[in-house]
Amino acid sequence: MASKRLVVDVHTHLYLPRYASLLRQRTALPKIITRTGIDGQNEERLVILKDEPSGGRPIGRSYVERDEKLKFMKKHGIDISIVSTANPWLDFLHPKEAHELALQLNDDLEEYCATGPSVSGTSMRQLYGFGLLPIVPKISIESLLEAVRQIFASPHLRGIIMGTRGIGKGLDDQMLDPVWSAISEAGLTVFLHPHYGIPKEAWGEKNNGHVLPLALGFPMETTIATTRLILSGVFDRFPSLRLFLAHSGGALPQLSSRLASCIDHDPVVASRLKHDARFYLGKLYLDAVCYGPEELGFVSDVLARASRYDTGSKDVVSGGRSMGSERLLFGTDHPFFPPLSTSEKWKSVVENLDAIDNVQGWTEADKDGVKGGNAISLFNL
């Protein structure tokens, strides 16, 4: 029972030294550049998209070094982190290079986790990871399956982080069915994370920094990619597939009933799926990076009602908000969104933990589950 009181961060990123070195060598995007900061000192900035606001993001040791990750965890009372390479992963590489680098980075990440400290009084490590697939256009399916096998065989890698573009046609491309099958059979969890957002023209000409692409573009990318997966029947063909969504599923919880209605009224897709669209939300796992208890409570309600839409089910009563909490997991998005002062605690930690603590209708056991117990169970820690 003590394990359920541990705090587990499931949404926390890094750039392994091998990956950061590659970005420093590049002249095309994405790349890490060095420039003179406002204090006259050299600073590194990460530029990953064309027309990136503010000339990219300032990055430092916390993006690369394990000791910085562990110091952040200690400062904020985080017992375990499941780390993942931050976007843009391997999307910009040719298939051969992507394949080779994926295998190297997965080995690097396994070592990063395996040689880190243990959680005091337990057999668990403080660090586990999501591995990488070389999921780029023209890659062979066998190359992807090799990476799945490698991740499955790595004791401290418990899942896969993946962007939304697949091998060029999106994640609903039926060419990926053997990959979904292998991931499902291995019991690995896919962490679906956005990168591209939506076209920059939607944001207008006014300089609003990173606010619109991050606050709106990222969640909408996740919403669209997951909806396409639902419509493709992936969850019918692979019912044990475990998909974990960043940023609490974007707008999908809010729009799920509208989605279900549009499906019912469209002759192209009305008979395609085995269940009402709202059923599939109950098969998802979502991070609890909502920053507010009202939002978390709403998402929990949407997840909890999913069983009502199981075709043929006689259970028409929602499982209640507690049931929805079982598929939500705490995250911080570290090392992005740092505070302005080094002495401050990160809002991404404080506000998300406060949100969990203040969801109306959750028991203390529910809150402990979201903070860590659910992750310990899902990732078999």
C-alpha positions as CSV (number, residue, x, y, z in Angstrom):
1,M,0.0,0.0,0.0
2,A,2.9,2.3,0.7
3,S,3.7,2.3,-3.1
4,K,0.5,4.0,-3.8
5,R,1.7,7.1,-1.9
6,L,4.7,7.5,-4.2
7,V,4.7,10.4,-6.6
8,V,5.4,9.3,-10.2
9,D,6.0,11.8,-13.0
10,V,5.0,10.2,-16.3
11,H,5.4,13.3,-18.5
12,T,9.0,14.4,-18.2
13,H,11.5,14.9,-21.0
14,L,15.2,14.8,-21.8
15,Y,17.6,15.1,-24.7
16,L,20.2,12.4,-24.3
17,P,23.8,13.5,-24.9
18,R,24.0,11.6,-28.2
19,Y,20.8,13.3,-29.4
20,A,21.8,16.8,-28.2
21,S,25.2,16.4,-29.9
22,L,23.4,15.6,-33.2
23,L,21.3,18.7,-32.9
24,R,24.3,20.9,-32.2
25,Q,26.0,19.7,-35.4
26,R,23.0,20.4,-37.6
27,T,22.5,23.4,-39.9
28,A,19.0,22.6,-40.9
29,L,16.0,22.4,-38.5
30,P,15.8,21.1,-35.9
31,K,19.0,22.3,-34.3
32,I,20.6,23.7,-31.2
33,I,22.3,27.1,-31.8
34,T,24.5,29.2,-29.6
35,R,23.9,32.9,-29.4
36,T,24.6,35.9,-27.1
37,G,22.0,36.3,-24.5
38,I,20.7,39.6,-23.1
39,D,23.3,39.3,-20.3
40,G,26.1,39.2,-22.8
41,Q,26.8,35.5,-22.1
42,N,26.6,32.7,-24.7
43,E,23.4,30.6,-24.4
44,E,22.1,27.6,-26.3
45,R,18.7,27.7,-27.9
46,L,16.6,24.9,-29.3
47,V,15.0,25.7,-32.6
48,I,12.7,22.9,-33.8
49,L,10.1,24.6,-36.1
50,K,10.2,27.1,-38.9
51,D,9.4,30.7,-37.7
52,E,9.9,29.6,-34.1
53,P,8.8,32.4,-31.7
54,S,11.5,34.1,-29.7
55,G,14.3,32.5,-31.7
56,G,13.7,29.2,-30.1
57,R,13.8,28.1,-26.5
58,P,16.7,28.6,-24.1
59,I,18.0,25.2,-23.0
60,G,20.5,24.2,-20.3
61,R,21.9,21.3,-18.3
62,S,18.4,20.3,-17.1
63,Y,17.6,19.2,-20.7
64,V,20.5,16.7,-20.9
65,E,22.0,15.8,-17.5
66,R,20.6,13.1,-15.3
67,D,21.8,14.8,-12.1
68,E,19.7,17.8,-12.9
69,K,16.7,15.6,-13.4
70,L,17.3,13.9,-10.1
71,K,17.8,17.3,-8.3
72,F,14.5,18.5,-9.8
73,M,12.7,15.4,-8.5
74,K,14.2,15.7,-5.0
75,K,13.2,19.4,-4.8
76,H,9.6,18.6,-5.7
77,G,9.1,15.4,-3.9
78,I,8.9,13.2,-7.0
79,D,9.9,9.6,-6.3
80,I,9.9,8.1,-9.8
81,S,10.1,9.7,-13.3
82,I,9.3,7.9,-16.6
83,V,11.5,9.9,-18.9
84,S,11.1,10.3,-22.7
85,T,13.0,12.0,-25.5
86,A,11.3,15.3,-26.2
87,N,10.1,16.2,-29.7
88,P,11.0,16.1,-32.5
89,W,12.4,12.6,-31.8
90,L,13.7,11.2,-35.1
91,D,11.1,12.7,-37.5
92,F,13.7,14.7,-39.4
93,L,16.0,11.8,-40.3
94,H,16.3,9.5,-43.2
95,P,15.2,5.9,-42.5
96,K,18.7,4.4,-42.2
97,E,19.9,7.1,-39.8
98,A,16.7,7.0,-37.9
99,H,16.8,3.3,-37.5
100,E,20.4,3.3,-36.3
101,L,19.9,6.2,-33.9
102,A,16.8,4.8,-32.4
103,L,18.6,1.6,-31.4
104,Q,21.5,3.6,-30.0
105,L,19.3,6.0,-28.1
106,N,17.2,3.2,-26.6
107,D,20.4,1.6,-25.3
108,D,21.5,5.0,-23.9
109,L,18.1,5.5,-22.2
110,E,18.2,2.0,-20.7
111,E,21.7,2.8,-19.2
112,Y,20.5,6.2,-18.1
113,C,17.7,4.5,-16.1
114,A,19.5,1.3,-15.0
115,T,22.5,3.1,-13.5
116,G,20.4,5.7,-11.6
117,P,19.4,5.4,-7.9
118,S,16.7,3.2,-6.4
119,V,13.7,4.4,-4.5
120,S,14.5,4.0,-0.9
121,G,13.1,0.9,0.8
122,T,11.8,-0.6,-2.5
123,S,13.1,-2.6,-5.5
124,M,12.0,0.2,-7.8
125,R,14.3,2.5,-9.7
126,Q,13.9,6.3,-9.6
127,L,14.1,6.4,-13.4
128,Y,12.3,4.4,-16.1
129,G,11.8,5.4,-19.8
130,F,9.8,5.5,-23.0
131,G,11.9,4.3,-25.9
132,L,11.9,5.5,-29.5
133,L,10.7,4.0,-32.8
134,P,12.3,5.1,-36.1
135,I,8.8,5.9,-37.3
136,V,9.6,8.0,-40.4
137,P,8.5,7.9,-44.0
138,K,9.9,4.9,-46.1
139,I,11.1,3.0,-43.0
140,S,10.6,-0.7,-43.2
141,I,8.0,-2.3,-40.9
142,E,10.7,-4.8,-39.8
143,S,12.9,-1.9,-38.6
144,L,10.0,-0.7,-36.4
145,L,9.4,-4.2,-35.1
146,E,13.1,-4.5,-34.3
147,A,12.9,-1.4,-32.1
148,V,9.7,-2.7,-30.4
149,R,11.5,-5.9,-29.6
150,Q,14.5,-4.0,-28.3
151,I,12.4,-1.8,-26.0
152,F,10.5,-4.9,-24.7
153,A,13.8,-6.6,-23.9
154,S,15.1,-3.5,-22.0
155,P,14.2,-3.9,-18.3
156,H,13.8,-0.2,-17.6
157,L,12.0,0.9,-20.7
158,R,8.2,0.5,-20.2
159,G,6.8,2.1,-23.3
160,I,7.2,4.1,-26.5
161,I,6.9,7.8,-27.1
162,M,5.5,8.6,-30.5
163,G,4.6,11.6,-32.6
164,T,1.5,11.9,-34.7
165,R,2.8,11.6,-38.3
166,G,3.5,7.9,-38.4
167,I,5.4,6.8,-41.5
168,G,4.1,9.7,-43.5
169,K,0.3,9.2,-43.6
170,G,-0.6,9.5,-40.0
171,L,-1.1,6.9,-37.3
172,D,-4.3,5.6,-38.9
173,D,-2.2,4.2,-41.8
174,Q,-3.1,0.5,-41.9
175,M,0.5,-0.2,-42.8
176,L,1.2,0.2,-39.1
177,D,-1.1,-2.6,-38.0
178,P,1.8,-5.0,-37.5
179,V,3.4,-2.4,-35.2
180,W,0.3,-1.9,-33.1
181,S,0.0,-5.7,-32.9
182,A,3.5,-6.1,-31.7
183,I,3.2,-3.2,-29.2
184,S,0.0,-4.6,-27.9
185,E,1.3,-8.2,-27.5
186,A,4.4,-6.9,-25.7
187,G,2.2,-5.0,-23.2
188,L,4.0,-1.7,-23.9
189,T,2.3,1.6,-23.5
190,V,2.4,4.2,-26.3
191,F,2.8,7.8,-25.1
192,L,1.3,9.9,-27.9
193,H,2.8,13.4,-27.8
194,P,2.3,16.3,-30.2
195,H,5.0,18.3,-32.1
196,Y,3.7,20.0,-35.2
197,G,0.5,21.7,-33.9
198,I,-1.6,23.3,-36.6
199,P,-0.6,25.6,-39.4
200,K,1.0,28.9,-38.1
201,E,-1.4,31.0,-40.2
202,A,-4.1,30.2,-37.7
203,W,-2.3,32.3,-35.1
204,G,-2.2,35.6,-37.1
205,E,0.6,38.1,-37.3
206,K,0.7,39.4,-33.7
207,N,3.6,38.1,-31.7
208,N,2.2,36.1,-28.8
209,G,5.3,34.0,-28.2
210,H,4.8,30.3,-27.7
211,V,1.4,30.7,-26.1
212,L,-1.0,29.8,-28.9
213,P,1.0,26.9,-30.4
214,L,1.5,25.3,-27.0
215,A,-1.8,26.1,-25.3
216,L,-4.0,25.3,-28.3
217,G,-1.9,23.9,-31.2
218,F,-0.4,20.9,-29.3
219,P,-3.7,19.7,-27.7
220,M,-5.5,20.0,-31.0
221,E,-2.9,17.9,-32.8
222,T,-3.4,15.2,-30.2
223,T,-7.1,15.5,-30.5
224,I,-7.0,15.0,-34.3
225,A,-4.5,12.2,-34.2
226,T,-6.4,10.2,-31.6
227,T,-9.7,10.8,-33.4
228,R,-8.3,9.4,-36.6
229,L,-7.1,6.3,-34.7
230,I,-10.6,5.8,-33.3
231,L,-12.2,6.2,-36.8
232,S,-9.6,3.8,-38.3
233,G,-10.8,1.0,-36.0
234,V,-7.4,0.5,-34.4
235,F,-9.0,0.0,-31.0
236,D,-11.4,-2.6,-32.4
237,R,-8.6,-4.6,-34.1
238,F,-6.2,-4.3,-31.1
239,P,-8.5,-4.0,-28.0
240,S,-5.6,-4.4,-25.6
241,L,-3.5,-1.6,-27.1
242,R,-2.6,0.9,-24.4
243,L,-2.5,4.5,-25.6
244,F,-1.4,7.3,-23.2
245,L,-2.2,10.9,-24.3
246,A,-0.3,14.0,-23.4
247,H,-2.0,17.2,-22.1
248,S,-5.1,15.3,-20.8
249,G,-6.2,14.2,-24.3
250,G,-6.4,17.8,-25.7
251,A,-9.9,18.7,-26.6
252,L,-11.1,15.1,-27.2
253,P,-13.0,14.8,-23.8
254,Q,-14.9,18.0,-24.5
255,L,-15.7,17.1,-28.1
256,S,-16.4,13.3,-27.7
257,S,-20.2,13.5,-27.7
258,R,-20.1,15.8,-30.7
259,L,-17.8,13.3,-32.4
260,A,-20.2,10.5,-31.6
261,S,-23.1,12.4,-33.1
262,C,-21.2,13.3,-36.3
263,I,-20.2,9.6,-36.7
264,D,-23.9,8.5,-36.3
265,H,-25.0,10.9,-39.0
266,D,-22.3,10.2,-41.5
267,P,-23.0,7.3,-44.0
268,V,-19.3,6.8,-44.6
269,V,-18.4,5.9,-41.0
270,A,-21.8,5.2,-39.3
271,S,-21.4,1.4,-39.3
272,R,-17.6,1.2,-39.3
273,L,-16.9,0.9,-35.5
274,K,-18.1,-1.7,-33.0
275,H,-18.9,0.9,-30.4
276,D,-20.1,4.4,-29.9
277,A,-17.1,6.8,-30.1
278,R,-17.4,7.7,-26.4
279,F,-16.6,4.0,-25.5
280,Y,-13.0,4.3,-26.8
281,L,-12.1,7.2,-24.5
282,G,-12.4,4.7,-21.6
283,K,-9.6,2.7,-23.2
284,L,-7.2,5.6,-23.1
285,Y,-4.8,6.8,-20.4
286,L,-4.3,10.5,-20.0
287,D,-1.8,12.6,-18.2
288,A,-3.1,15.0,-15.5
289,V,-1.4,18.0,-16.9
290,C,-4.6,20.1,-16.7
291,Y,-3.5,22.8,-14.2
292,G,-7.0,23.0,-12.7
293,P,-9.2,20.7,-10.6
294,E,-12.4,21.6,-12.6
295,E,-10.7,20.4,-15.8
296,L,-9.4,17.3,-14.2
297,G,-12.8,16.5,-12.7
298,F,-14.5,16.9,-16.1
299,V,-12.0,14.6,-17.8
300,S,-12.5,12.1,-15.1
301,D,-16.2,12.1,-15.6
302,V,-15.8,11.6,-19.4
303,L,-13.5,8.6,-18.8
304,A,-15.8,7.1,-16.2
305,R,-18.9,7.1,-18.4
306,A,-17.3,5.2,-21.2
307,S,-18.7,1.8,-20.1
308,R,-22.2,3.1,-20.8
309,Y,-21.3,3.0,-24.5
310,D,-20.1,-0.6,-24.7
311,T,-22.3,-2.1,-27.4
312,G,-24.5,-4.8,-25.9
313,S,-23.7,-3.8,-22.3
314,K,-26.5,-3.7,-19.8
315,D,-24.6,-1.4,-17.5
316,V,-26.1,2.0,-18.2
317,V,-24.8,3.6,-14.9
318,S,-21.6,5.6,-14.9
319,G,-18.8,4.3,-12.7
320,G,-18.5,7.7,-11.1
321,R,-15.7,10.1,-11.0
322,S,-13.5,7.7,-9.0
323,M,-13.5,5.2,-11.8
324,G,-12.3,7.9,-14.2
325,S,-9.4,8.8,-11.9
326,E,-7.9,5.3,-12.6
327,R,-6.8,6.4,-16.0
328,L,-5.2,9.7,-15.1
329,L,-1.5,10.0,-14.3
330,F,0.5,12.9,-12.9
331,G,3.0,14.7,-15.1
332,T,5.1,17.9,-15.1
333,D,6.4,18.4,-18.7
334,H,9.9,19.1,-17.2
335,P,12.2,20.7,-18.2
336,F,9.9,22.9,-20.3
337,F,8.2,25.9,-18.6
338,P,10.8,26.7,-16.0
339,P,10.1,29.4,-13.4
340,L,11.7,32.8,-13.7
341,S,13.6,32.4,-10.5
342,T,15.8,29.4,-9.6
343,S,14.5,29.5,-6.0
344,E,10.9,28.9,-7.1
345,K,9.2,25.6,-7.3
346,W,7.9,24.8,-10.7
347,K,4.3,25.7,-11.4
348,S,3.9,22.7,-13.5
349,V,4.5,20.6,-10.4
350,V,2.7,22.7,-7.8
351,E,-0.4,23.6,-9.8
352,N,-0.9,20.1,-11.1
353,L,-0.5,18.5,-7.7
354,D,-2.9,21.1,-6.2
355,A,-5.4,20.3,-9.0
356,I,-5.3,16.6,-8.1
357,D,-5.8,17.4,-4.4
358,N,-8.8,19.6,-5.1
359,V,-10.9,17.6,-7.5
360,Q,-14.4,17.3,-5.9
361,G,-15.6,13.7,-5.6
362,W,-12.2,12.0,-5.6
363,T,-11.3,10.1,-2.5
364,E,-7.8,10.2,-1.0
365,A,-7.1,6.8,-2.6
366,D,-8.1,8.3,-6.0
367,K,-5.7,11.2,-5.5
368,D,-2.9,8.9,-4.5
369,G,-3.6,6.8,-7.6
370,V,-3.4,9.8,-9.9
371,K,-0.2,11.0,-8.2
372,G,1.6,7.7,-8.5
373,G,-0.3,4.5,-7.9
374,N,-1.9,4.3,-11.3
375,A,1.5,4.7,-13.0
376,I,3.0,2.0,-10.8
377,S,0.2,-0.4,-11.9
378,L,0.2,0.6,-15.6
379,F,3.9,0.3,-16.1
380,N,4.3,-2.7,-13.8
381,L,6.9,-1.0,-11.6
